Amino acid sequence: MSKSAEIWKLLQEHRLIALLNPRAPEQCIQAYEALAPLGVVLEVAMRGDAALPSLEAVLERHSDALLLAGTVMTRNQAEQVIQAGAAGVVSADYVPAVVDVCVAHDVMCVPGGLADVGKQLVQKAELYGCTLPELREQRPWQWVYKVFPAMADEIAMRKMTRAWRSVYPGLTLVYTGGITLENVGRLARADSNGILCGSAVVRHADDPAQLRPDAERWLAAIRQEPASGPTEARAAREQARPLVVTAGEIMLRLSPPPGRRIRTATSYDATYGGAEANVAAALAQWGIDTRYVTALPANELGQGAVDLLRSFGVDTAHVVREGDRIGVYFLEHGASQRPSRVIYDRARSAITDLRPGRIDWDAVFAGATWFHWTGITPALSESMAAVTAEAMATARRLGITVSVDLNYRSRLWPKDRASAVMTPLVEQADVLVANEEDAANVFGIDAAKTNVERGELDVAAYEDVARQLVDRFDLQLAAITLRESHSASVNTWSACLWDGREFLHSTSYRVQLVDRVGGGDAFAAGLIRGLLVGMSHAEVLEFGVAASCLKQTMLGDVAVVSVAEIEALMRGSGSGRIKR
């Protein structure tokens, strides 16, 4: 059996290609040795001086290695990689000279693009001296084409590939360009014969111990395919519901009536709130199953918090009932030039004494697709930092998408401690949310030409901040909320997002504030919901901003608002006219 036939068999079985642009041969060798036992095919991108030596180094050490050479664009490149021992050649475009060389050596050739599928198949058949049906039957590893960029327009891509297959039945497609752990399972279900290629698989190429579990998560996502036929597959997709897990502290919130100060208060309005709890409650209202993890005392105050979460439909089965007290915070509502004020009374609350091993994270994450936490949680205590790391490790092992809101709180920890703890945790995240100050406070990434204290923000400066966050932590995307404070009563609210390809800035809303607490949590919930239901990133951003805008017009931590209300605001219905 030829190398091309062997690698084709491997691709048919495991359906995953890891694209690596190697910096050095040793990095490539380590990546191959981590991925090969899993059946993941390594594609070496021929983009730099280290590429060909890296391919040769792997084959020198492992003579039976099945490797793809990628981004091959010239006849000379094709000759070089075939001579080196590549089992297949992948091109970024349809290049007839490359096809010619590959067929001459009887090596698998995978041209790519969005238009030339028929030309390359016909060329291969003519060079082999056979018909198209004979090419498909005798050399199925040549009956293949690469879709690039696959995720530029997913709907259009699916229509196009259906059209190709109506003319060239049984055509195998390799999807690359924008493939992430978040969307690979969806693509695998949409095309049960498709092969998925992503550079994000090797995001930890320098750390083989992390690279292997990363690849296992991708394989798990690809293998979660519905049953046999199209009817069964459609039914399975329709029945599948995303489940979001959040974990953190929920507190009792006490607020004097608006206009009253804490020191003169004679009564307090009581409710409950906490960043991760707020996210869970909002998502539950929007049709997303949520599960919340915390620790609360087994008394009436703890039960009140549980009851509130259950009233929104949040699963509280994994809430730990232990400890002596619930955290409390006092909120004094600001107005005009007088800012709002918060006083915390949360020392030695139940969650701060939670220890690693107390939570069965495998049980918590059963059926989950997403895990969300904030920087508040590891800031609560040394043990909670360890518990957060424990939760993250389990989520990553299980292939669950992770989002984190930086939520820096200076009263909980200093900047240097926040940076030390958050850096290794965020390195394992997929999606990052922050406000105007968080990146600077936690990671020292400043936005030029801004003055947060005066509410003077340069949106363009935050493009650089978001880019740095995505690049530094190899994220799928980073989103930043932007608040321009005209007074304690009037703010302008918007957000921006960078996903590695495009910088987006949302609609800006001028908000007459009722209660700004929880606004960022509503944004995070909107972002998660939009990503889970398949919105474009522009729509995701607008949904999150509209949800958080509406949250700030109501009392309490939780955004009590419907999807219909959010979508109405997105369409421009923000006049505030009475609805009769």
C-alpha positions in Angstrom: 0.0 0.0 0.0 1.4 3.4 -0.9 1.9 6.2 1.6 -0.9 8.1 0.1 -3.3 5.2 0.4 -2.2 4.8 4.1 -2.6 8.4 5.0 -6.0 8.4 3.3 -7.1 5.5 5.4 -6.0 7.4 8.5 -7.9 10.5 7.4 -11.0 8.5 6.7 -10.9 7.0 10.2 -10.0 10.0 12.4 -10.9 13.0 10.1 -8.5 15.5 11.7 -5.5 17.3 10.4 -3.3 19.5 12.6 -1.7 22.3 10.6 1.7 23.4 12.0 3.9 26.2 10.9 7.1 24.9 12.6 9.7 27.2 14.1 12.3 24.5 14.4 12.6 20.7 13.5 12.5 19.7 17.2 9.1 21.4 17.6 7.8 19.5 14.6 9.1 16.2 15.9 7.5 16.7 19.3 4.2 17.6 17.7 4.2 14.5 15.5 5.1 12.2 18.4 2.2 13.6 20.4 -0.4 13.4 17.6 0.5 10.2 15.7 -0.6 7.8 18.5 -4.1 9.5 18.4 -4.4 9.1 14.6 -4.2 12.9 14.0 -2.4 13.7 10.8 0.2 16.4 11.0 0.4 18.9 8.1 3.6 20.9 7.9 3.1 24.3 6.4 5.8 25.1 3.8 5.9 28.8 4.7 9.3 29.4 6.3 12.9 28.3 6.2 12.3 25.7 9.0 9.5 23.9 7.1 11.4 21.5 4.8 14.1 20.7 7.4 11.3 20.0 9.9 9.5 17.6 7.5 12.8 15.8 6.8 13.7 15.6 10.5 10.5 13.8 11.4 10.9 11.3 8.6 14.5 10.8 9.5 13.5 9.8 13.0 10.3 8.1 12.0 10.7 6.6 8.6 7.1 5.4 8.5 5.6 8.8 9.4 2.6 9.8 7.4 2.9 13.6 6.9 1.2 16.1 4.7 3.1 19.0 3.2 0.9 22.1 3.1 0.8 25.5 1.4 2.7 23.9 -1.6 2.3 26.4 -4.4 5.1 25.6 -7.0 6.3 22.7 -9.0 9.7 22.9 -7.2 8.1 22.8 -3.8 6.1 19.8 -4.7 9.2 18.0 -6.0 11.0 18.8 -2.8 8.4 17.6 -0.3 7.7 14.4 -2.3 11.4 13.7 -2.4 11.5 14.2 1.3 8.8 11.6 1.8 5.5 13.5 2.3 2.5 11.2 1.9 0.4 14.0 0.5 0.5 17.5 -0.8 -2.0 20.2 0.2 -2.1 23.5 -1.8 -3.7 26.8 -0.9 -5.1 27.0 -4.5 -5.5 25.0 -7.6 -2.1 25.0 -9.2 -2.0 22.7 -12.3 1.8 22.3 -12.1 1.5 20.9 -8.5 -1.2 18.5 -9.6 1.0 17.4 -12.5 4.0 16.6 -10.2 1.8 14.8 -7.6 0.2 12.5 -10.2 3.6 11.8 -11.8 4.7 10.5 -8.4 1.3 9.0 -7.6 1.0 11.1 -4.5 -2.2 12.4 -3.0 -2.8 16.0 -4.0 -5.3 18.2 -2.3 -5.8 21.5 -4.1 -8.0 24.2 -2.5 -10.1 27.2 -3.0 -13.7 28.0 -3.8 -14.1 27.3 -7.5 -11.8 24.9 -9.2 -12.9 21.5 -7.9 -13.8 20.1 -11.4 -10.6 21.3 -13.1 -8.3 19.5 -10.8 -10.3 16.2 -10.9 -10.4 16.3 -14.7 -6.7 17.0 -14.8 -5.9 14.1 -12.5 -8.1 11.7 -14.6 -6.4 12.8 -17.8 -2.9 12.4 -16.4 -3.7 8.9 -15.0 -5.4 8.1 -18.3 -8.7 7.1 -16.7 -12.3 8.3 -16.5 -13.6 10.3 -13.6 -15.5 7.3 -12.2 -12.4 5.2 -12.4 -10.4 7.9 -10.6 -12.9 7.9 -7.8 -12.9 4.1 -7.5 -9.2 3.3 -8.1 -7.6 6.3 -6.3 -10.2 7.7 -3.8 -7.4 9.7 -2.1 -7.3 11.8 -5.3 -11.1 12.4 -5.3 -10.7 15.2 -2.8 -10.7 19.0 -2.6 -9.9 21.6 0.1 -12.5 24.2 1.0 -10.6 27.4 1.9 -11.5 29.6 3.7 -14.2 27.3 5.0 -15.7 29.7 7.6 -15.7 32.9 5.6 -19.4 32.3 5.0 -20.6 29.0 6.5 -24.1 29.0 4.9 -22.7 29.8 1.4 -20.0 27.2 1.9 -22.6 24.4 2.6 -24.6 25.4 -0.5 -21.5 25.3 -2.6 -20.3 21.9 -1.4 -23.7 20.4 -2.0 -23.6 21.7 -5.6 -20.1 20.2 -6.1 -21.2 16.8 -4.9 -24.2 16.8 -7.2 -21.8 16.9 -10.1 -18.9 14.8 -8.5 -20.6 12.3 -6.2 -18.7 11.1 -3.2 -16.2 14.0 -3.3 -14.3 14.2 0.0 -13.8 17.7 1.3 -11.1 19.0 3.6 -12.3 22.1 5.5 -9.7 24.6 6.6 -9.6 28.3 7.4 -11.4 29.4 10.6 -11.9 25.9 12.0 -11.9 26.0 15.8 -12.8 23.6 18.6 -16.1 25.6 18.9 -17.3 24.9 15.4 -15.5 21.6 14.4 -18.2 19.4 15.9 -20.9 21.3 14.0 -19.0 20.9 10.8 -18.3 17.3 11.4 -22.0 16.7 11.9 -23.0 18.7 8.8 -20.6 16.7 6.6 -20.2 13.2 8.0 -17.4 12.4 5.5 -15.6 15.7 5.7 -12.0 16.1 7.0 -11.3 19.0 9.4 -8.0 20.9 9.4 -7.1 23.5 12.0 -4.0 25.3 13.2 -5.6 25.8 16.6 -5.1 22.0 17.3 -1.4 22.8 17.8 -1.8 26.0 19.8 0.4 24.3 22.4 2.9 22.8 20.0 5.7 23.6 22.4 4.1 21.7 25.2 3.5 18.0 24.2 1.8 17.4 27.6 -0.9 19.9 26.7 -0.9 19.2 22.9 -2.2 15.7 23.3 -5.3 16.6 25.5 -6.0 19.5 23.1 -6.1 17.0 20.1 -8.2 14.6 22.1 -10.8 17.3 22.6 -10.9 18.0 18.9 -11.3 14.3 18.2 -14.1 14.0 20.8 -15.9 16.9 19.2 -15.6 15.3 15.7 -16.8 11.9 16.9 -20.0 13.2 18.5 -21.9 12.5 15.3 -25.6 11.8 15.1 -27.0 8.5 14.0 -27.0 7.1 10.4 -29.5 8.8 8.1 -30.3 12.5 7.4 -33.6 12.3 9.2 -32.0 10.9 12.3 -29.2 13.4 12.1 -31.5 16.3 11.9 -33.6 15.0 14.8 -30.5 14.6 16.9 -29.3 18.1 16.2 -32.8 19.5 17.0 -32.9 17.6 20.3 -29.4 18.6 21.4 -29.4 21.6 23.8 -26.3 23.4 24.9 -25.5 23.4 28.6 -23.5 26.2 30.2 -21.8 25.7 33.6 -20.8 28.7 35.7 -19.1 28.8 39.1 -18.5 31.5 41.6 -19.8 33.4 44.6 -23.4 34.6 44.9 -23.9 37.2 47.6 -26.7 38.8 49.5 -27.1 42.4 48.2 -28.5 45.1 50.4 -29.3 48.5 48.9 -30.8 51.6 50.5 -33.7 53.0 48.4 -32.4 55.1 45.5 -31.4 58.6 46.8 -30.6 57.3 50.2 -27.0 56.9 51.5 -25.8 53.8 53.4 -24.9 55.8 56.5 -28.4 57.3 56.8 -30.3 54.3 55.6 -33.2 53.0 57.8 -34.2 50.2 55.4 -32.5 48.1 52.7 -33.8 46.3 49.6 -32.5 42.7 49.6 -31.7 40.6 46.7 -28.9 38.2 45.6 -26.3 38.6 42.9 -22.8 37.5 41.7 -21.1 37.6 38.4 -21.4 34.0 37.4 -24.8 33.6 38.9 -26.0 36.6 36.9 -24.7 35.0 33.7 -26.4 31.7 34.5 -29.8 33.4 35.3 -29.7 35.4 32.1 -28.9 32.5 29.9 -31.6 30.3 31.5 -34.2 33.0 30.6 -33.0 32.9 27.0 -33.5 29.2 26.5 -30.0 28.0 27.4 -29.7 25.2 30.0 -27.5 26.4 32.9 -25.9 24.8 35.9 -24.4 26.8 38.7 -21.7 25.8 41.2 -21.0 27.6 44.5 -21.0 27.0 48.3 -23.6 28.4 50.6 -24.5 28.0 54.2 -27.3 25.6 55.0 -29.5 28.4 56.5 -32.3 30.6 55.3 -30.0 33.2 53.6 -28.3 30.4 51.6 -31.6 28.9 50.7 -32.9 32.3 49.5 -30.0 32.5 47.0 -30.8 28.9 45.8 -34.5 29.7 45.5 -33.8 32.8 43.4 -31.6 30.8 41.0 -34.2 28.1 40.7 -36.8 30.7 39.9 -35.0 31.5 36.7 -34.5 27.8 35.8 -30.9 27.4 36.8 -29.8 23.9 37.9 -28.5 24.2 41.5 -28.0 20.4 42.1 -24.2 20.9 42.5 -24.4 23.8 45.0 -22.4 22.8 48.1 -24.3 23.5 51.3 -21.7 24.1 54.0 -19.9 27.0 55.8 -21.1 29.6 58.3 -22.1 32.6 56.2 -23.1 34.0 52.9 -21.1 37.0 51.5 -22.9 40.3 51.7 -22.4 43.5 49.8 -24.0 46.9 50.3 -24.8 49.0 47.2 -25.4 52.7 47.4 -27.0 54.0 44.1 -25.2 57.0 42.7 -26.9 59.9 40.9 -25.7 62.7 38.7 -22.2 63.7 40.0 -22.3 61.3 43.0 -21.0 57.9 42.1 -22.4 54.6 43.2 -20.6 53.0 46.1 -20.1 49.4 47.2 -19.0 48.0 50.6 -18.2 44.3 50.8 -18.7 42.1 53.8 -17.6 38.8 52.3 -14.6 37.7 54.4 -14.8 34.0 55.4 -17.9 33.4 53.3 -18.7 29.7 52.6 -17.1 29.6 49.2 -13.7 30.9 50.4 -13.1 27.8 52.4 -13.9 25.4 49.4 -11.0 23.1 48.8 -9.8 21.2 45.7 -11.4 17.7 45.5 -14.6 18.9 47.2 -16.4 19.3 43.8 -16.9 16.4 41.5 -16.2 18.4 38.3 -16.7 15.4 36.0 -20.3 15.2 37.3 -20.7 18.9 37.1 -19.6 19.0 33.5 -21.7 15.9 32.4 -23.4 17.0 29.2 -21.9 20.5 29.3 -20.7 22.4 26.2 -19.5 25.6 27.9 -17.9 26.7 31.1 -17.9 30.3 32.2 -16.1 31.9 35.2 -14.7 35.3 36.2 -11.6 36.7 37.8 -13.5 37.3 40.9 -13.6 33.6 41.8 -9.9 32.8 42.0 -9.4 36.2 43.8 -11.6 35.1 46.8 -8.9 32.9 48.4 -5.9 30.7 47.7 -8.0 27.7 47.8 -10.5 29.1 45.4 -7.7 29.8 42.9 -6.8 26.1 43.2 -10.4 25.1 42.8 -10.7 27.3 39.7 -7.6 25.7 38.2 -9.1 22.2 39.0 -12.3 23.1 37.2 -10.4 24.4 34.2 -8.3 21.3 33.9 -11.4 19.1 33.9 -13.2 21.3 31.3 -10.2 21.2 29.0 -9.8 17.5 29.4 -13.5 17.1 28.4 -13.3 19.4 25.4 -15.6 22.0 26.8 -15.4 25.6 25.5 -14.2 28.0 28.3 -14.9 31.7 28.6 -13.6 34.0 31.3 -14.5 37.5 32.3 -11.4 39.2 33.8 -13.5 41.2 36.3 -10.6 42.6 38.2 -11.4 43.7 41.7 -8.7 45.7 43.5 -10.3 45.1 46.9 -9.8 41.4 46.5 -6.2 41.2 45.2 -3.3 43.4 44.0 -2.5 43.6 40.3 0.7 41.5 40.5 -1.1 38.7 42.3 -4.0 38.8 39.8 -1.5 38.6 36.9 0.3 35.7 38.4 -2.8 33.6 39.0 -4.9 34.7 35.9 -2.1 34.2 33.3 -1.9 30.4 33.3 -5.7 30.1 33.7 -6.5 32.4 30.7 -3.9 30.5 28.6 -6.4 27.6 28.7 -9.5 29.7 27.8 -11.1 30.1 24.4 -13.1 33.4 24.8 -12.1 36.4 26.9 -14.4 39.2 28.1 -13.0 42.4 29.8 -14.0 46.0 30.5 -12.0 49.1 29.7 -9.5 48.7 32.6 -9.2 44.9 33.0 -6.5 44.2 30.5 -4.3 47.0 31.9 -4.9 46.1 35.5 -4.3 42.3 35.1 -1.9 42.0 32.1 -0.4 45.5 31.7 -2.0 45.9 28.2 -3.0 49.6 28.0 -5.2 51.4 25.6 -3.6 54.6 24.4 -5.4 58.0 24.3 -7.9 56.9 27.0 -8.8 58.2 30.4 -11.1 55.7 32.1 -11.7 57.9 35.2 -13.0 60.7 33.0 -14.8 58.2 30.7 -12.8 59.3 27.7 -12.2 56.3 25.5 -10.5 55.9 22.1 -12.3 52.9 20.5 -9.4 52.4 18.0 -7.0 51.9 20.9 -9.0 48.9 22.1 -8.5 47.1 18.8 -4.8 46.9 19.7 -5.7 45.7 23.2 -8.0 43.0 21.9 -5.5 41.9 19.3 -2.8 41.6 22.0 -5.1 39.5 24.2 -6.0 37.1 21.3 -2.3 36.8 20.2 -0.9 36.4 23.7 -3.4 33.8 24.9 -4.2 32.2 21.5 -7.9 32.9 22.0 -10.8 32.4 19.6 -11.9 36.0 20.4 -11.6 38.8 22.9 -14.5 41.2 23.6 -14.2 44.4 25.6 -17.1 46.5 27.0 -16.6 50.3 26.7 -18.3 52.6 29.1 -18.1 56.4 28.7 -19.2 58.0 31.9 -20.9 61.4 31.4 -22.2 61.2 35.0 -23.3 58.6 37.5 -26.7 58.8 35.9 -25.8 58.9 32.2 -23.3 56.6 30.4 -22.6 55.7 26.8 -22.3 51.9 26.4 -20.8 49.9 23.6 -18.3 47.0 23.1 -15.7 45.8 20.6 -14.5 42.4 19.5 -11.5 40.9 17.8 -11.6 37.3 16.5 -8.2 37.1 14.8 -9.7 38.2 11.4 -11.9 41.2 12.0 -12.3 44.0 14.4 -15.9 44.9 15.2 -17.4 47.8 17.2 -21.0 47.7 18.3 -23.8 50.2 18.3 -23.3 52.8 21.1 -26.2 53.4 23.4 -26.7 56.4 25.7 -28.1 54.9 28.8 -30.0 56.6 31.6 -28.8 54.4 34.4 -31.0 52.7 36.9 -28.5 50.1 38.2 -25.3 49.4 36.3 -24.3 46.4 38.5 -24.5 43.3 36.4 -24.2 45.1 33.1 -21.0 43.3 32.2 -22.5 40.0 33.2 -25.4 40.5 30.9 -23.0 41.3 28.1 -21.0 38.1 28.8 -24.3 36.1 28.8 -25.3 37.6 25.5 -22.0 36.8 24.0 -22.2 33.2 25.1 -25.8 32.8 23.9 -25.0 34.3 20.5 -22.1 32.0 20.0 -24.0 28.9 21.0 -26.9 29.6 18.7 -24.7 30.2 15.7 -24.9 34.0 15.3 -22.2 35.8 13.3 -19.7 37.6 15.4 -21.2 40.9 14.5 -24.6 39.7 15.6 -23.1 38.2 18.8 -21.6 41.6 19.7 -24.8 43.5 19.1 -26.9 41.0 21.0 -24.5 41.2 24.0 -24.5 45.0 24.0 -28.2 45.3 23.7 -28.8 42.8 26.5 -26.4 44.7 28.8 -27.9 48.0 27.9 -31.3 46.9 28.9 -30.0 45.3 32.1 -28.7 48.7 33.3 -32.2 50.2 33.2 -33.5 47.9 35.9 -32.8 47.3 39.6 -31.1 44.1 40.7 -28.0 42.1 39.5 -29.8 39.9 37.0 -30.9 41.0 33.5 -34.7 40.2 33.6 -35.2 40.7 29.9 -36.4 38.5 27.0 -34.7 37.6 23.7 -37.6 39.5 21.9 -36.9 42.7 23.9 -33.2 42.4 23.1 -33.8 41.8 19.4 -36.2 44.7 19.3 -33.5 47.0 20.6 -31.0 45.6 18.1 -33.5 46.6 15.4 -33.5 50.1 16.6 -36.6 50.1 18.9 -34.9 52.1 21.7 -37.2 55.1 22.0 -38.7 54.0 25.3 -42.3 54.5 24.1 -44.9 52.7 26.2 -45.9 49.2 24.9 -49.7 48.8 25.1 
